[in-house]
Amino acid sequence: MNELKGLTALVIEPNPSMRASLHNMLSLCGLDRIEDAASSNQAIRALEAKTYDLILCEYALEGGQDGQQMLEDLRHHRLINAGTMFFMVTGEGQFSKVVSAAELMPNDYILKPFAADAMLERIWRALDRRNALVPVHQLVDMGDLRAAIAACEAGEAAQPRFACDFKRLRAEMHIQAGEPELAEPIYAELWETRHIHWARLGQAKTLYLRGRYDEARAMLEDLLGKNSRFLDAYDWLARTHEANGDLATAQAVLNSAVELSPHAVRRLRRLGEVALEAGDIEGAERALKQVVSKTRYSEFRTPEDHAKLAQTLVKKGDPVQAAAVIRDLDKSLAGTRNTDVCSAIASAALHEFTGNSARMNASLDYAVNGVRLASGLSNEMKLELARTCLEAGKEEQATEVMRDVMRNAATPGAMARAMRMMEQNGHAELAQRLADESRNEVGEMVAAGAALAKRGDFRGAVDLMLEAVAKLPDNAQVAFNAAVAILKCLENEGWDDALGRHALALVATVRRLDPANSKLNALAGLHQDILKKYNIRPAARREAGVRVAV
């Protein structure tokens, strides 16, 4: 029991008596650091403040979200790490419905009613698995994917009872490293030998990532024929149709998934976006109205949902409802980051539709000023603002906004989309000029940082590149070169905990923005060499405040 005594646990259960019962059972199992949450919002606030080793979550939560959707939110927003043991507590009648529903599965399911000894057995089993995978998770957190892949191969041989887990991790890391062709045979073997549905999904993902959309589509359709409740397969199937330009079919696929899981907000949001792009204004309205309604009391609420709904209603020709949505945005999200600028962007589109030029111009001026100060505002919202500016003849303001969009374009595809919007509005020449300017500006920033480092001013290079990251937080090239500057500084001037954490965060940013970057492994290798040079161990990094899987 000593090992369990040191674990921290969080019980997420809306029913007070059941919550107390779960708390008591964990105490009987030997845990003494247990906290409770009566709702998903309470749990999220607790997880934002600290990490837990073990989470027991009731499937039937209150407030329109089930336990599976909460698990997906927690992993999407990185509020739990790979080492957190997540148990879903569910009734036997619900088990068949939830057990095969998603790729992001919990560690285990506990069927009610159950006794403390049954819970203890499952905890020990999950702890055993976690301990086996700890070396791999630590290497991933340190940014050394190559060593982590090798550790998976060694783990498969040394601990065959966890071979399936090691294979899955190895395949996922090959995908992270931009090597889907190396992940495919791993998934294929798991499917052929064990018929594991997530392995078939993984194989389809590797085909999609290599542009083999028709093969991926056929595989996903076959998978859904075998398991019609595998929700993540619907999401990837919709992507294959989008990639082939068949937005109507993508929308239909997402609709089917929403019918099975009506509370998954990110899927509803994507449905609204696809419907709008497909020209189905009413379908977009339905989906986005649900998003606004379901996130009303969510910790992950964003003003962009209201703004997108208002813009959709304007396109539908319903300015009265659009104005009501904007008023609700102003009232219910007052004080939230980017509320004012989102409201101004939506209001500009509304006033453009109603022909109120004075109010449209005032909204546009306010929105353009707001974008200068906004943090985390999506390029989609900025593109809508630039479009309205162009329609209103405000080319100077549109140019300023589009310059910001292009400088922060995470990928060539994002840049191409921005250029396409301007071309469709009759400004192809301006689009090309802004694209060239943004590329040159980024190139000059990178070159200036490299020049400082070459002269031996490593701290100066770091300061310059971090300033560039602050200006262009979503530019993968800038993030990559900032990480290089920091690592070179650490290599030549000694270890610094704060810079070490910053380098790790920048590597993660590059992986998020540009996962296929062929230089990522070299960057991770340099980071690993520096850690070894200064004998920086995972435990030391944990003490320095970096969250790792343990």
NUVOPA-923720 format. One record per residue (C-alpha): y, x, z; residue in three letters; residue number from 1; chain. Coordinates in steps of 0.001 Angstrom, whole numbers, plus 500000, padded with zeros to 6 digits. Layout:
BEGIN
Y/X/Z/ALA/NUM/A
...
end
This chain:
BEGIN
500000/500000/500000/MET/1/A
502384/502971/500443/ASN/2/A
503140/503141/496719/GLU/3/A
503989/499429/496618/LEU/4/A
506148/499706/499724/LYS/5/A
508701/501765/497814/GLY/6/A
509035/499293/494925/LEU/7/A
512077/497049/494477/THR/8/A
511492/493469/493328/ALA/9/A
513562/490541/492034/LEU/10/A
512261/486959/492195/VAL/11/A
513860/484560/489658/ILE/12/A
512926/481012/490638/GLU/13/A
515113/477856/490770/PRO/14/A
512902/475996/493258/ASN/15/A
513762/477105/496842/PRO/16/A
510288/476498/498280/SER/17/A
508541/478297/495397/MET/18/A
511072/481120/495652/ARG/19/A
510264/481537/499347/ALA/20/A
506539/481411/498583/SER/21/A
506798/484175/495947/LEU/22/A
508915/486239/498314/HIS/23/A
506293/485898/501047/ASN/24/A
503450/486782/498695/MET/25/A
505197/489961/497617/LEU/26/A
505671/490830/501278/SER/27/A
501955/490307/501863/LEU/28/A
501289/492649/498941/CYS/29/A
503200/495371/500770/GLY/30/A
506684/495156/499178/LEU/31/A
509646/495097/501547/ASP/32/A
512647/495510/499190/ARG/33/A
512776/492042/497646/ILE/34/A
515801/490086/496364/GLU/35/A
515999/486533/495021/ASP/36/A
517893/484746/492238/ALA/37/A
517993/480976/491816/ALA/38/A
519205/481035/488195/SER/39/A
519307/483242/485128/SER/40/A
523018/483941/485656/ASN/41/A
522415/485099/489230/GLN/42/A
519587/487314/487984/ALA/43/A
521761/488843/485267/ILE/44/A
524505/489680/487765/ARG/45/A
521908/491309/490030/ALA/46/A
520460/493332/487142/LEU/47/A
523894/494489/486037/GLU/48/A
524364/495985/489505/ALA/49/A
520992/497733/489955/LYS/50/A
517532/498285/488530/THR/51/A
514286/496794/489839/TYR/52/A
510725/498004/489529/ASP/53/A
509233/494502/489464/LEU/54/A
510563/491110/488305/ILE/55/A
508792/487790/488893/LEU/56/A
510363/485149/486670/CYS/57/A
509557/481437/486492/GLU/58/A
509060/480287/482895/TYR/59/A
510641/476859/483440/ALA/60/A
514166/477934/484395/LEU/61/A
517047/475525/484743/GLU/62/A
520152/475438/482563/GLY/63/A
518546/475238/479113/GLY/64/A
516923/478676/479024/GLN/65/A
513261/479462/479589/ASP/66/A
511826/482658/481041/GLY/67/A
510817/484097/477667/GLN/68/A
514331/483716/476299/GLN/69/A
515696/485334/479416/MET/70/A
513338/488284/478970/LEU/71/A
514554/488684/475388/GLU/72/A
518194/488585/476578/ASP/73/A
517527/491191/479252/LEU/74/A
515910/493560/476775/ARG/75/A
518480/492880/474059/HIS/76/A
521339/493714/476432/HIS/77/A
519349/496600/477973/ARG/78/A
519509/495243/481504/LEU/79/A
515907/496262/482140/ILE/80/A
514307/499494/481036/ASN/81/A
510889/500238/479632/ALA/82/A
509487/500955/483094/GLY/83/A
510401/497585/484604/THR/84/A
507323/495423/485267/MET/85/A
508128/491842/484211/PHE/86/A
505758/489030/485226/PHE/87/A
506090/485482/483895/MET/88/A
505086/482767/486359/VAL/89/A
503948/479635/484553/THR/90/A
501808/476541/484914/GLY/91/A
498469/476401/483138/GLU/92/A
499747/473615/480885/GLY/93/A
502526/475843/479553/GLN/94/A
500490/479011/479203/PHE/95/A
499034/478320/475748/SER/96/A
502540/477550/474480/LYS/97/A
504235/480690/475752/VAL/98/A
501568/483392/475655/VAL/99/A
501801/484023/471906/SER/100/A
505413/483098/471362/ALA/101/A
507153/486436/471014/ALA/102/A
506915/490111/470263/GLU/103/A
508765/490995/473487/LEU/104/A
505954/490072/475828/MET/105/A
506035/490359/479621/PRO/106/A
503643/492747/481352/ASN/107/A
501503/489848/482517/ASP/108/A
501385/486111/483170/TYR/109/A
500624/484638/486576/ILE/110/A
499246/481114/486364/LEU/111/A
500106/478646/489112/LYS/112/A
498604/478024/491581/PRO/113/A
497649/481527/492651/PHE/114/A
497027/483547/495804/ALA/115/A
498533/486798/497044/ALA/116/A
495410/488807/496217/ASP/117/A
495566/487675/492555/ALA/118/A
499208/488765/492392/MET/119/A
498366/492085/494036/LEU/120/A
495654/492785/491465/GLU/121/A
498097/492203/488613/ARG/122/A
500788/494371/490192/ILE/123/A
498367/497258/490651/TRP/124/A
497198/496893/487057/ARG/125/A
500758/496933/485731/ALA/126/A
501697/499845/487986/LEU/127/A
498731/501837/486723/ASP/128/A
499825/501249/483148/ARG/129/A
503437/502106/483932/ARG/130/A
502502/505366/485600/ASN/131/A
500447/506360/482569/ALA/132/A
503420/505773/480241/LEU/133/A
506101/507382/482446/VAL/134/A
506051/510797/480685/PRO/135/A
506607/509120/477315/VAL/136/A
509469/506931/478551/HIS/137/A
511164/509921/480157/GLN/138/A
511009/511909/476923/LEU/139/A
512452/508950/474996/VAL/140/A
515309/508641/477501/ASP/141/A
515956/512366/477088/MET/142/A
516260/511835/473329/GLY/143/A
513212/513930/472416/ASP/144/A
511292/511569/470133/LEU/145/A
509126/514333/468702/ARG/146/A
507853/515325/472142/ALA/147/A
507403/511647/473049/ALA/148/A
505268/511033/469960/ILE/149/A
503158/514067/470838/ALA/150/A
502835/512787/474417/ALA/151/A
501550/509467/473056/CYS/152/A
498880/511250/471047/GLU/153/A
497862/513247/474117/ALA/154/A
497880/510077/476232/GLY/155/A
495558/508273/473834/GLU/156/A
492996/511067/474203/ALA/157/A
493380/511562/477956/ALA/158/A
493587/507895/479004/GLN/159/A
491713/505817/476414/PRO/160/A
492054/502607/478431/ARG/161/A
495760/502687/477531/PHE/162/A
495210/503772/473927/ALA/163/A
496644/500529/472554/CYS/164/A
499860/500992/474554/ASP/165/A
500240/504597/473442/PHE/166/A
499664/503648/469796/LYS/167/A
502272/500897/469981/ARG/168/A
504833/503242/471527/LEU/169/A
504076/505907/468937/ARG/170/A
504598/503457/466085/ALA/171/A
507861/502190/467586/GLU/172/A
509159/505744/467928/MET/173/A
508336/506559/464323/HIS/174/A
510460/503556/463354/ILE/175/A
513281/504750/465633/GLN/176/A
513044/508150/463981/ALA/177/A
513452/506555/460540/GLY/178/A
509788/507052/459612/GLU/179/A
508375/503562/458978/PRO/180/A
505813/505044/456569/GLU/181/A
504244/506906/459528/LEU/182/A
504281/503807/461723/ALA/183/A
502501/501577/459187/GLU/184/A
498988/503112/459419/PRO/185/A
499117/502913/463225/ILE/186/A
499910/499205/463121/TYR/187/A
497363/498665/460335/ALA/188/A
494599/500268/462405/GLU/189/A
495430/498103/465433/LEU/190/A
495366/494985/463274/TRP/191/A
492101/495859/461571/GLU/192/A
490293/496858/464774/THR/193/A
491788/494446/467300/ARG/194/A
493572/491718/465301/HIS/195/A
496645/492001/467547/ILE/196/A
499403/489822/466151/HIS/197/A
502283/492086/467192/TRP/198/A
500586/494922/465280/ALA/199/A
500586/492826/462104/ARG/200/A
504257/492047/462683/LEU/201/A
504936/495761/463141/GLY/202/A
503201/496519/459861/GLN/203/A
505341/493912/458080/ALA/204/A
508475/495446/459621/LYS/205/A
507565/498853/458208/THR/206/A
507252/497309/454746/LEU/207/A
510612/495563/455121/TYR/208/A
512321/498766/456252/LEU/209/A
511098/500480/453074/ARG/210/A
512448/497724/450848/GLY/211/A
509022/496235/450060/ARG/212/A
510272/492736/450788/TYR/213/A
507686/490719/448852/ASP/214/A
504762/492489/450553/GLU/215/A
506392/491998/453943/ALA/216/A
507005/488320/453175/ARG/217/A
503384/487699/452187/ALA/218/A
502122/489449/455319/MET/219/A
504448/487462/457587/LEU/220/A
503521/484163/455972/GLU/221/A
499849/484978/456514/ASP/222/A
500557/485906/460136/LEU/223/A
502377/482635/460786/LEU/224/A
499435/480813/459244/GLY/225/A
497282/482342/461995/LYS/226/A
499848/481946/464782/ASN/227/A
502550/479383/464068/SER/228/A
504304/480057/467379/ARG/229/A
504985/483758/466808/PHE/230/A
508761/483427/466840/LEU/231/A
509662/486993/465953/ASP/232/A
507636/486658/462753/ALA/233/A
509982/483838/461679/TYR/234/A
513001/486089/462231/ASP/235/A
511585/488875/460075/TRP/236/A
510382/486412/457429/LEU/237/A
513934/485052/457194/ALA/238/A
515187/488612/456707/ARG/239/A
512848/489131/453745/THR/240/A
514249/486013/452073/HIS/241/A
517816/487140/452798/GLU/242/A
517062/490533/451275/ALA/243/A
515852/488767/448124/ASN/244/A
519004/486627/448033/GLY/245/A
517185/483389/448889/ASP/246/A
519486/482181/451658/LEU/247/A
518298/478561/451517/ALA/248/A
514706/479565/452267/THR/249/A
515869/481974/454992/ALA/250/A
517747/479089/456563/GLN/251/A
514658/476853/456402/ALA/252/A
512534/479544/458099/VAL/253/A
515067/479942/460912/LEU/254/A
515210/476160/461288/ASN/255/A
511444/476117/461855/SER/256/A
511765/478763/464574/ALA/257/A
514604/476861/466244/VAL/258/A
512475/473725/466354/GLU/259/A
509838/475687/468286/LEU/260/A
512337/477432/470562/SER/261/A
515583/475430/470615/PRO/262/A
517331/477448/473337/HIS/263/A
517233/480932/471780/ALA/264/A
520959/481483/471263/VAL/265/A
520811/484612/469084/ARG/266/A
518511/482832/466625/ARG/267/A
520758/479746/466588/LEU/268/A
523757/481979/465954/ARG/269/A
521984/483674/463062/ARG/270/A
520966/480274/461679/LEU/271/A
524620/479211/461679/GLY/272/A
525696/482387/459899/GLU/273/A
522991/482104/457227/VAL/274/A
523697/478404/456699/ALA/275/A
527398/479129/456255/LEU/276/A
526684/481905/453767/GLU/277/A
524277/479589/451924/ALA/278/A
527015/476968/451603/GLY/279/A
525430/474476/454015/ASP/280/A
528548/473727/456056/ILE/281/A
526965/470868/457990/GLU/282/A
523937/472978/458882/GLY/283/A
526219/475776/460061/ALA/284/A
528211/473294/462117/GLU/285/A
525095/471934/463840/ARG/286/A
523811/475393/464741/ALA/287/A
527141/476785/465928/LEU/288/A
527870/473683/468022/LYS/289/A
524588/474277/469821/GLN/290/A
525482/477931/470363/VAL/291/A
528813/476996/471949/VAL/292/A
527142/474344/474099/SER/293/A
524211/476471/475264/LYS/294/A
526327/479494/476151/THR/295/A
528930/477511/478109/ARG/296/A
527642/478844/481426/TYR/297/A
526058/482031/480125/SER/298/A
526906/485525/481295/GLU/299/A
526706/486590/477630/PHE/300/A
529277/484100/476340/ARG/301/A
531608/485333/473582/THR/302/A
534815/483791/472156/PRO/303/A
533642/484628/468644/GLU/304/A
531213/481669/468750/ASP/305/A
534096/479215/469219/HIS/306/A
536104/480949/466491/ALA/307/A
533214/480816/464002/LYS/308/A
532657/477127/464764/LEU/309/A
536354/476382/464257/ALA/310/A
536349/478259/460940/GLN/311/A
533260/476293/459858/THR/312/A
534943/472992/460694/LEU/313/A
537982/474062/458678/VAL/314/A
535735/474760/455692/LYS/315/A
534160/471346/456228/LYS/316/A
537629/469804/456004/GLY/317/A
537787/468621/459615/ASP/318/A
540981/470120/461092/PRO/319/A
540988/467687/464044/VAL/320/A
537638/468943/465379/GLN/321/A
538589/472531/464577/ALA/322/A
541751/472190/466651/ALA/323/A
539714/470723/469536/ALA/324/A
537336/473703/469444/VAL/325/A
540272/476121/469543/ILE/326/A
541778/474269/472517/ARG/327/A
538415/474477/474302/ASP/328/A
538280/478198/473505/LEU/329/A
541740/478739/475008/ASP/330/A
540903/476746/478131/LYS/331/A
537289/477654/478915/SER/332/A
537434/481346/478001/LEU/333/A
540947/482170/479177/ALA/334/A
541103/485749/480385/GLY/335/A
537899/486780/478590/THR/336/A
538072/489844/476374/ARG/337/A
539215/489032/472799/ASN/338/A
539780/485313/473500/THR/339/A
543434/485439/472418/ASP/340/A
542786/487341/469199/VAL/341/A
539792/485126/468270/CYS/342/A
541899/482030/468926/SER/343/A
544693/483390/466737/ALA/344/A
542295/484211/463861/ILE/345/A
540763/480720/463990/ALA/346/A
544220/479113/464300/SER/347/A
545465/480990/461234/ALA/348/A
542584/479560/459167/ALA/349/A
543351/476077/460527/LEU/350/A
547070/476284/459708/HIS/351/A
546259/477692/456273/GLU/352/A
544180/474565/455617/PHE/353/A
546830/472129/456897/THR/354/A
549620/473911/455013/GLY/355/A
551663/474782/458097/ASN/356/A
553002/478114/456839/SER/357/A
555206/478854/459842/ALA/358/A
552402/478469/462378/ARG/359/A
549938/480261/460108/MET/360/A
552262/483269/459810/ASN/361/A
552838/483311/463575/ALA/362/A
549068/483219/464207/SER/363/A
548451/485956/461668/LEU/364/A
551114/488228/463184/ASP/365/A
549673/487670/466661/TYR/366/A
546117/488298/465442/ALA/367/A
547027/491505/463596/VAL/368/A
548784/492832/466698/ASN/369/A
545788/491776/468798/GLY/370/A
543314/493626/466579/VAL/371/A
545213/496863/467279/ARG/372/A
544326/496520/470957/LEU/373/A
541017/494664/470710/ALA/374/A
537831/496254/471997/SER/375/A
534434/495126/470705/GLY/376/A
535762/492638/468154/LEU/377/A
533234/492268/465325/SER/378/A
534002/493311/461777/ASN/379/A
533135/489752/460716/GLU/380/A
536129/488403/462644/MET/381/A
538373/491142/461249/LYS/382/A
537206/490373/457706/LEU/383/A
538103/486709/458171/GLU/384/A
541549/487739/459402/LEU/385/A
542047/490049/456435/ALA/386/A
540938/487295/454044/ARG/387/A
543490/484861/455498/THR/388/A
546202/487532/455297/CYS/389/A
545417/488087/451610/LEU/390/A
545461/484330/450930/GLU/391/A
548861/484138/452642/ALA/392/A
550247/487008/450587/GLY/393/A
550409/489354/453587/LYS/394/A
548941/492343/451797/GLU/395/A
550414/494884/454225/GLU/396/A
548775/493230/457258/GLN/397/A
545503/492751/455359/ALA/398/A
545559/496430/454441/THR/399/A
545990/497434/458094/GLU/400/A
543068/495266/459208/VAL/401/A
540811/496356/456360/MET/402/A
541604/500000/457036/ARG/403/A
540332/499467/460587/ASP/404/A
537215/497687/459292/VAL/405/A
536360/500427/456831/MET/406/A
537003/503252/459285/ARG/407/A
534560/501569/461661/ASN/408/A
531978/500568/459063/ALA/409/A
528711/501535/460740/ALA/410/A
526732/501853/457513/THR/411/A
527304/502048/453730/PRO/412/A
526217/498389/453568/GLY/413/A
529010/497363/455933/ALA/414/A
531514/499282/453812/MET/415/A
530214/497603/450654/ALA/416/A
530574/494154/452231/ARG/417/A
534189/494858/453170/ALA/418/A
534967/496050/449658/MET/419/A
533254/493010/448161/ARG/420/A
535450/490620/450172/MET/421/A
538595/492299/448875/MET/422/A
537302/492369/445301/GLU/423/A
536552/488638/445482/GLN/424/A
540161/488080/446499/ASN/425/A
541487/490058/443541/GLY/426/A
542168/493363/445293/HIS/427/A
539458/495661/443915/ALA/428/A
541855/498579/443407/GLU/429/A
543170/498319/446991/LEU/430/A
539592/498106/448306/ALA/431/A
538642/501352/446567/GLN/432/A
541785/503111/447804/ARG/433/A
541160/502073/451417/LEU/434/A
537510/503095/451210/ALA/435/A
538474/506531/449898/ASP/436/A
541130/506907/452607/GLU/437/A
538716/505990/455387/SER/438/A
536074/508436/454150/ARG/439/A
538669/511206/453878/ASN/440/A
540033/510487/457357/GLU/441/A
536591/510665/458926/VAL/442/A
535850/513842/457006/GLY/443/A
539086/515442/458224/GLU/444/A
538333/514537/461859/MET/445/A
534864/516050/461635/VAL/446/A
536162/519164/459877/ALA/447/A
538893/519680/462488/ALA/448/A
536345/519470/465317/GLY/449/A
534028/521907/463548/ALA/450/A
536914/524338/463013/ALA/451/A
537765/524362/466718/LEU/452/A
534132/524997/467637/ALA/453/A
533922/527809/465078/LYS/454/A
536917/529486/466751/ARG/455/A
535141/529231/470110/GLY/456/A
537288/526382/471448/ASP/457/A
534301/524207/472386/PHE/458/A
536218/522099/474918/ARG/459/A
538943/521488/472367/GLY/460/A
536328/520344/469839/ALA/461/A
534859/517964/472404/VAL/462/A
538267/516498/473277/ASP/463/A
539124/516006/469618/LEU/464/A
535800/514356/468758/MET/465/A
535868/512069/471813/LEU/466/A
539343/511002/470752/GLU/467/A
537893/510243/467318/ALA/468/A
535089/508177/468926/VAL/469/A
537694/506182/470864/ALA/470/A
539482/505414/467588/LYS/471/A
536289/504729/465604/LEU/472/A
533651/503508/468108/PRO/473/A
531358/502051/465441/ASP/474/A
531362/504947/463006/ASN/475/A
527947/506626/463079/ALA/476/A
529182/509853/461450/GLN/477/A
531881/510312/464091/VAL/478/A
529451/509555/466946/ALA/479/A
526941/512041/465527/PHE/480/A
529468/514860/465249/ASN/481/A
530880/514109/468698/ALA/482/A
527359/514487/470103/ALA/483/A
527008/517821/468270/VAL/484/A
530351/519015/469684/ALA/485/A
529287/518167/473237/ILE/486/A
525889/519800/472881/LEU/487/A
527423/522982/471449/LYS/488/A
529869/523014/474354/CYS/489/A
527049/522654/476867/LEU/490/A
525028/525318/475105/GLU/491/A
527871/527851/475181/ASN/492/A
529803/527009/478365/GLU/493/A
527164/525770/480790/GLY/494/A
525784/522456/482000/TRP/495/A
528113/519588/482927/ASP/496/A
526577/516304/484173/ASP/497/A
529335/514076/482795/ALA/498/A
529175/515659/479335/LEU/499/A
525380/515526/479426/GLY/500/A
525473/511781/480036/ARG/501/A
528084/511364/477311/HIS/502/A
525915/513235/474807/ALA/503/A
522955/511004/475612/LEU/504/A
525076/507893/475126/ALA/505/A
526342/509157/471765/LEU/506/A
522807/509890/470549/VAL/507/A
521879/506314/471511/ALA/508/A
524923/505050/469591/THR/509/A
523836/506906/466462/VAL/510/A
520297/505507/466791/ARG/511/A
521759/502001/467027/ARG/512/A
524217/502347/464153/LEU/513/A
522204/504550/461794/ASP/514/A
518513/504636/462819/PRO/515/A
517465/506147/459485/ALA/516/A
519723/509195/459928/ASN/517/A
517579/512156/458859/SER/518/A
519401/514523/461256/LYS/519/A
518687/512519/464395/LEU/520/A
515565/514445/465270/ASN/521/A
517393/517767/464970/ALA/522/A
520113/516413/467271/LEU/523/A
517523/515272/469810/ALA/524/A
515817/518656/469530/GLY/525/A
519072/520496/470318/LEU/526/A
519575/518246/473327/HIS/527/A
516056/518996/474534/GLN/528/A
516559/522756/474102/ASP/529/A
519703/522623/476234/ILE/530/A
517934/520658/478967/LEU/531/A
515199/523293/479032/LYS/532/A
517738/526138/479001/LYS/533/A
519363/524863/482193/TYR/534/A
516135/523530/483699/ASN/535/A
517510/519973/483781/ILE/536/A
514619/517684/484724/ARG/537/A
514404/513855/484447/PRO/538/A
514709/513569/488235/ALA/539/A
517957/515529/488141/ALA/540/A
519267/513258/485419/ARG/541/A
518387/510210/487479/ARG/542/A
520362/511594/490399/GLU/543/A
523255/512140/488012/ALA/544/A
523284/508407/487266/GLY/545/A
521303/508102/484035/VAL/546/A
518942/505134/484014/ARG/547/A
515451/506230/483008/VAL/548/A
512020/504658/483134/ALA/549/A
510087/505727/486216/VAL/550/A
end
